[in-house]
Amino acid sequence: MAEPQTIPVLDKGFVRLVDAMGDDRRIVQAARVSYGEGTKTVREDAALIDYLMRHRHTSPFEMVEFTFHVKAPIFVVRQWFRHRTASVNEISARYSVLKDEFYEPTPEELRTQSEVNKQAGEGRLPGAEAERAAALLAAAERDVYARYQELLELGVAREQARSVLPVGIYTEFYWKQDLHNLLHFLRLRLDHHAQAEIRAYARAVAEFVKARVPLVWRSFEEHVLNGRSLSASEIAALRKQIDPHVYEAALREAGLSKSRVREALEKLFGEA
C-alpha cells in the first residue's frame, strides 16, 4: 500500500511527507557494512534491527532520513524546535504577510489548568465556560489580525508589524531529520505528558515512520515507546520480590527468544 503523503492535523494544519531516504534495509546494510542484496532473510534483518534498538546502537538508524512539510500553530512549533538536531526552514514573517489562519479549538477541546502540573491542562472546561472561552479566543484572533493588517497599511515594516500576532497563528516549515533523532522526538512527543496538540502532530509523523520502516517501528514500540527503564533502587527492590526461575519461565511463556530471556535475566539479576 502506498504511503499517504499528507495527514491533516488539528483544524487547519497538516504533516506532509516530502521525501525519505533509506528504509529498514539501509539500516541493516549500515550495521553489517554490507552492500549485497538478499544476503539475509527478513527475519534475520528484523532480529538485527531489534538487537540494535534494545542495545541502543544508534548510528545505523542515522542512515535513514525524513523530510516533512508541516503547518502548525506557532505555540506547537516552539515546542517542536526544542529538538535541535534537525535541519529546519520556516516561513519568515519578515518577508511574507502571514495568512489569517489561527488554531481555533472547539469548546470540547478546551482544557482546565492542571492543579498539580503548572505547564499542563487536564480535563474538559465546563460547557458554558467552554463556549464563552471559544468565542473569546476567536474574537481576540480576529481583532489582532485586523490590527496587524492596519499596521501594514500604515506602512509599518512586516518585521515589526508581526510583533502583535499571537502564538495561535499558523506557520509552516520544512523539517529534515535522521531516524535516530526522529524516534527520540516521537518518544517524547507521543508521551501522555506532552501537550495534546503536539501529540496530534507526533501521531501523524509516526504514521509515515511506520510505513517506511516497519521493522524499526515494531522494535521501537517494544523497547522504547512501550518500554520503561528502572533505577538502581527499583531494581534492588524487585530482586527481593522476584524468583529468578519464576521470572525466566514467564519470559519464555511470553515467547521471548533465548537471547532475549538471557538479556532480561541479566538486566534484573546481573551485576551492575
Backbone torsions as a table, in degrees:
resi	resn	phi	psi	omega
1	MET	NA	135.5	-178.0
2	ALA	-68.8	147.2	178.7
3	GLU	-69.9	137.4	172.8
4	PRO	-66.6	142.0	-175.7
5	GLN	-94.9	-26.6	-179.2
6	THR	-138.5	133.5	176.7
7	ILE	-121.9	118.8	176.9
8	PRO	-65.3	143.8	178.9
9	VAL	-138.3	140.5	-176.0
10	LEU	55.0	-149.7	-174.0
11	ASP	-86.9	-29.9	-176.3
12	LYS	-136.0	1.0	-174.7
13	GLY	-93.5	177.6	176.9
14	PHE	-162.9	163.4	166.2
15	VAL	-123.6	124.5	-178.3
16	ARG	-120.4	129.3	175.0
17	LEU	-80.2	115.1	179.2
18	VAL	-86.9	-44.6	-175.1
19	ASP	-162.0	154.2	173.4
20	ALA	-143.3	136.3	179.5
21	MET	-116.5	118.9	177.9
22	GLY	89.7	167.6	179.3
23	ASP	-153.0	-161.1	179.6
24	ASP	-54.5	-39.3	-176.6
25	ARG	-65.4	-34.6	178.9
26	ARG	-63.1	-38.4	179.4
27	ILE	-66.7	-43.3	179.3
28	VAL	-63.4	-44.9	179.8
29	GLN	-61.5	-42.6	179.9
30	ALA	-65.0	-39.1	-179.4
31	ALA	-67.4	-36.2	-178.2
32	ARG	-90.6	-8.1	-172.2
33	VAL	50.3	50.3	-176.4
34	SER	-130.1	143.1	179.7
35	TYR	-116.7	6.0	-179.1
36	GLY	-81.3	140.9	177.0
37	GLU	-89.9	143.1	172.3
38	GLY	72.9	18.7	-178.6
39	THR	-81.3	-16.7	179.5
40	LYS	-135.0	161.9	177.7
41	THR	-87.0	164.3	177.4
42	VAL	-60.3	-38.0	179.7
43	ARG	-62.5	-42.5	178.2
44	GLU	-68.2	-37.6	175.9
45	ASP	-61.2	-44.5	179.4
46	ALA	-61.9	-39.8	179.8
47	ALA	-64.9	-39.8	179.2
48	LEU	-66.5	-45.5	178.8
49	ILE	-60.9	-41.1	179.0
50	ASP	-63.2	-40.0	177.6
51	TYR	-62.9	-45.4	179.0
52	LEU	-59.9	-42.6	-176.8
53	MET	-67.0	-47.8	-173.8
54	ARG	-75.7	-19.9	177.0
55	HIS	-100.3	6.6	175.7
56	ARG	58.6	38.5	171.5
57	HIS	-86.8	92.9	-163.2
58	THR	-90.7	-22.8	-171.2
59	SER	-60.3	-36.8	177.8
60	PRO	-60.5	-30.1	179.4
61	PHE	-70.0	-21.9	179.0
62	GLU	-72.1	-9.9	-180.0
63	MET	-77.7	-11.4	177.8
64	VAL	-106.0	134.9	-178.7
65	GLU	-130.9	148.5	175.8
66	PHE	-124.1	142.7	171.0
67	THR	-121.5	124.8	-179.2
68	PHE	-117.8	148.9	167.4
69	HIS	-108.7	121.8	-172.6
70	VAL	-123.9	137.7	171.1
71	LYS	-118.6	119.8	-173.3
72	ALA	-153.1	158.5	174.0
73	PRO	-64.2	149.8	-176.4
74	ILE	-58.4	-35.3	-178.0
75	PHE	-66.5	-29.5	173.8
76	VAL	-72.3	-42.2	-177.3
77	VAL	-64.6	-35.9	179.6
78	ARG	-64.6	-35.6	173.9
79	GLN	-69.9	-41.9	-178.1
80	TRP	-59.3	-42.9	-174.3
81	PHE	-76.2	-2.9	172.3
82	ARG	-67.9	-18.8	175.0
83	HIS	-84.6	99.5	-164.1
84	ARG	-94.1	16.4	-176.0
85	THR	-96.9	2.9	-175.6
86	ALA	-101.2	166.4	167.4
87	SER	-97.1	127.0	-171.1
88	VAL	-131.5	140.7	170.8
89	ASN	-138.6	116.0	-175.7
90	GLU	-109.1	148.5	174.3
91	ILE	-56.0	139.7	-176.8
92	SER	-104.2	124.0	176.3
93	ALA	-78.3	-2.2	170.9
94	ARG	-77.2	-31.1	-176.0
95	TYR	-104.6	-26.2	-174.9
96	SER	-122.1	148.8	171.8
97	VAL	-84.9	120.6	-178.4
98	LEU	-68.7	145.3	-178.6
99	LYS	-73.1	159.1	178.0
100	ASP	-81.1	69.1	-178.2
101	GLU	-132.8	114.2	-178.1
102	PHE	-121.9	150.2	171.4
103	TYR	-73.0	121.6	-178.4
104	GLU	-123.0	91.7	179.0
105	PRO	-63.5	146.1	174.4
106	THR	-72.3	162.0	176.4
107	PRO	-54.1	-34.2	-179.0
108	GLU	-69.7	-22.0	-177.7
109	GLU	-90.4	-8.3	-179.3
110	LEU	-78.0	135.9	-174.6
111	ARG	-114.9	156.1	173.2
112	THR	-87.3	159.2	178.3
113	GLN	-71.7	133.9	177.5
114	SER	-66.2	140.6	178.7
115	GLU	-82.9	-18.0	-177.3
116	VAL	-109.5	-20.5	-179.5
117	ASN	-119.5	109.8	-174.3
118	LYS	-66.7	-18.0	-176.9
119	GLN	-107.8	13.2	-174.3
120	ALA	-134.5	155.4	171.1
121	GLY	-104.1	160.3	178.2
122	GLU	-154.9	146.9	178.3
123	GLY	69.8	169.2	-179.0
124	ARG	-93.1	143.4	172.1
125	LEU	-67.9	138.2	179.9
126	PRO	-56.0	153.0	-171.3
127	GLY	-47.2	-58.4	-176.2
128	ALA	-64.5	-43.4	178.4
129	GLU	-64.1	-38.1	179.8
130	ALA	-64.9	-43.6	178.5
131	GLU	-61.7	-44.0	179.7
132	ARG	-65.8	-43.0	-178.6
133	ALA	-64.3	-42.1	178.5
134	ALA	-62.3	-40.1	178.1
135	ALA	-65.9	-39.4	178.4
136	LEU	-64.1	-43.0	178.5
137	LEU	-60.5	-47.7	-178.5
138	ALA	-63.0	-42.1	-179.5
139	ALA	-65.9	-42.2	179.3
140	ALA	-62.3	-40.1	-179.8
141	GLU	-66.9	-42.1	177.4
142	ARG	-62.1	-42.0	-177.8
143	ASP	-66.1	-45.4	-176.6
144	VAL	-69.0	-34.4	177.9
145	TYR	-68.3	-34.6	175.5
146	ALA	-62.9	-39.5	177.4
147	ARG	-65.6	-38.7	177.9
148	TYR	-60.1	-48.2	179.3
149	GLN	-63.4	-38.9	179.5
150	GLU	-63.3	-41.6	177.5
151	LEU	-61.5	-42.0	178.5
152	LEU	-64.3	-41.2	179.6
153	GLU	-65.9	-28.9	177.1
154	LEU	-76.2	-7.4	178.5
155	GLY	98.2	6.1	178.3
156	VAL	-66.5	137.6	-179.6
157	ALA	-59.5	144.2	179.6
158	ARG	-56.8	-36.3	-177.5
159	GLU	-66.5	-21.6	176.0
160	GLN	-97.4	-38.3	-179.0
161	ALA	-61.8	-31.4	-178.0
162	ARG	-63.4	-16.9	-175.4
163	SER	-63.9	-18.5	-179.6
164	VAL	-85.7	-11.2	-173.9
165	LEU	-75.8	139.6	-178.3
166	PRO	-84.4	169.0	-178.2
167	VAL	-75.4	-3.3	177.2
168	GLY	-83.5	-6.9	-179.8
169	ILE	-75.3	147.7	-178.6
170	TYR	-80.2	143.2	172.0
171	THR	-130.1	170.5	178.8
172	GLU	-132.7	149.4	178.6
173	PHE	-155.2	156.8	169.4
174	TYR	-99.0	141.0	-174.5
175	TRP	-137.9	113.5	178.9
176	LYS	-111.0	126.8	-171.9
177	GLN	-144.8	139.9	173.0
178	ASP	-77.4	158.2	-171.5
179	LEU	-63.3	-38.3	-179.9
180	HIS	-56.8	-51.1	-178.8
181	ASN	-74.6	-26.5	175.0
182	LEU	-65.8	-40.1	177.5
183	LEU	-65.7	-34.9	176.0
184	HIS	-63.7	-43.3	175.5
185	PHE	-56.8	-46.3	-177.6
186	LEU	-68.4	-36.4	177.8
187	ARG	-58.3	-41.0	-178.1
188	LEU	-79.7	-40.6	-171.0
189	ARG	-90.0	-9.6	170.4
190	LEU	-91.7	-10.5	179.8
191	ASP	-65.2	145.8	-176.6
192	HIS	-66.3	-15.2	176.9
193	HIS	-77.8	-18.8	179.8
194	ALA	-70.2	155.0	-179.7
195	GLN	-62.8	142.0	-173.2
196	ALA	-56.7	-38.0	-176.1
197	GLU	-67.9	-41.1	178.3
198	ILE	-75.5	-26.1	173.3
199	ARG	-61.7	-36.7	179.0
200	ALA	-62.5	-39.8	177.6
201	TYR	-70.3	-39.2	178.9
202	ALA	-62.4	-37.7	178.0
203	ARG	-64.0	-37.3	178.0
204	ALA	-66.8	-45.0	177.2
205	VAL	-59.3	-41.6	-178.1
206	ALA	-61.4	-33.3	179.4
207	GLU	-62.0	-40.1	178.2
208	PHE	-68.1	-39.0	-179.9
209	VAL	-65.6	-45.0	178.7
210	LYS	-56.3	-43.6	-176.3
211	ALA	-68.9	-34.4	-175.2
212	ARG	-83.7	-40.2	-176.0
213	VAL	-130.6	70.2	-175.5
214	PRO	-62.2	-34.7	179.1
215	LEU	-68.0	-40.7	176.6
216	VAL	-63.0	-44.3	-176.3
217	TRP	-63.3	-38.8	179.6
218	ARG	-61.2	-43.3	179.3
219	SER	-71.4	-35.7	178.4
220	PHE	-62.3	-43.5	177.8
221	GLU	-63.5	-42.1	-176.5
222	GLU	-67.3	-47.1	-169.0
223	HIS	-101.7	-22.3	-174.3
224	VAL	-118.4	-61.8	-172.8
225	LEU	-63.2	-42.8	-179.3
226	ASN	-107.1	6.5	176.8
227	GLY	-94.2	170.5	179.2
228	ARG	-140.8	148.7	173.7
229	SER	-102.6	154.2	-178.1
230	LEU	-120.5	144.3	175.9
231	SER	-78.3	168.2	177.7
232	ALA	-59.7	-40.1	-179.7
233	SER	-66.3	-39.0	179.3
234	GLU	-67.3	-40.0	177.9
235	ILE	-63.8	-43.0	179.4
236	ALA	-60.7	-40.0	179.3
237	ALA	-66.8	-40.8	179.9
238	LEU	-65.4	-37.8	-179.8
239	ARG	-57.9	-33.1	-178.8
240	LYS	-74.1	-20.9	-173.3
241	GLN	-103.9	-18.6	-171.3
242	ILE	-110.6	130.1	173.7
243	ASP	-80.6	122.2	-178.2
244	PRO	-55.2	-37.4	-178.3
245	HIS	-70.4	-38.8	177.3
246	VAL	-66.2	-41.9	179.5
247	TYR	-63.2	-43.3	179.7
248	GLU	-62.1	-41.4	178.8
249	ALA	-63.7	-40.1	179.5
250	ALA	-65.4	-38.4	178.7
251	LEU	-64.2	-41.3	179.8
252	ARG	-67.4	-39.2	177.4
253	GLU	-63.5	-28.8	178.6
254	ALA	-75.4	-5.6	176.3
255	GLY	89.9	12.4	179.9
256	LEU	-71.8	146.7	178.6
257	SER	-69.4	168.6	179.4
258	LYS	-59.0	-41.8	-179.3
259	SER	-67.4	-38.0	178.2
260	ARG	-66.5	-39.8	178.0
261	VAL	-62.5	-45.7	179.9
262	ARG	-60.5	-43.6	179.7
263	GLU	-65.1	-40.1	-179.8
264	ALA	-63.8	-42.5	178.3
265	LEU	-65.3	-37.6	178.6
266	GLU	-65.2	-38.7	179.5
267	LYS	-59.8	-43.5	-172.5
268	LEU	-90.7	-35.2	-173.0
269	PHE	-116.4	-7.8	178.5
270	GLY	-76.1	169.9	178.3
271	GLU	-77.2	143.6	179.7
272	ALA	-70.2	NA	NA
